[in-house]
Amino acid sequence: MGYIFGIIIFALDVWAIASVINTNEPMRTKIIWIALIAILPVVGLIIWYFAGPKANYSR
């Protein structure tokens, strides 16, 4: 049962990293956010959700 939680967290982290990559932020900011999400998967995801840059999907 614990592996399901891990898979969900992994999928959400991949989604958050993809969202950070699709922002208009400078590369340095993107790298910092990606590192935070990768090093602290659960905490980094929560911090990104509330304070991080969101993807700009408008064309």
Contacts in CASP RR format, 6 or more apart in sequence:
PFRMAT RR
TARGET T0000
AUTHOR 0000-0000-0000
METHOD contacts of the structure
MODEL  1
MGYIFGIIIFALDVWAIASVINTNEPMRTKIIWIALIAILPVVGLIIWYF
AGPKANYSR
9 41 0 8 1.000
9 42 0 8 1.000
9 45 0 8 1.000
10 41 0 8 1.000
12 45 0 8 1.000
13 37 0 8 1.000
13 38 0 8 1.000
13 41 0 8 1.000
13 45 0 8 1.000
16 37 0 8 1.000
16 45 0 8 1.000
16 48 0 8 1.000
16 49 0 8 1.000
17 34 0 8 1.000
17 37 0 8 1.000
17 38 0 8 1.000
18 55 0 8 1.000
19 53 0 8 1.000
19 54 0 8 1.000
19 55 0 8 1.000
20 30 0 8 1.000
20 33 0 8 1.000
20 34 0 8 1.000
20 37 0 8 1.000
20 48 0 8 1.000
20 52 0 8 1.000
20 53 0 8 1.000
20 55 0 8 1.000
21 30 0 8 1.000
21 34 0 8 1.000
22 55 0 8 1.000
22 56 0 8 1.000
22 57 0 8 1.000
23 30 0 8 1.000
23 53 0 8 1.000
23 54 0 8 1.000
23 55 0 8 1.000
23 56 0 8 1.000
24 56 0 8 1.000
25 33 0 8 1.000
25 53 0 8 1.000
29 53 0 8 1.000
30 53 0 8 1.000
33 48 0 8 1.000
33 52 0 8 1.000
33 53 0 8 1.000
36 44 0 8 1.000
36 47 0 8 1.000
36 48 0 8 1.000
37 44 0 8 1.000
37 45 0 8 1.000
37 48 0 8 1.000
40 47 0 8 1.000
END
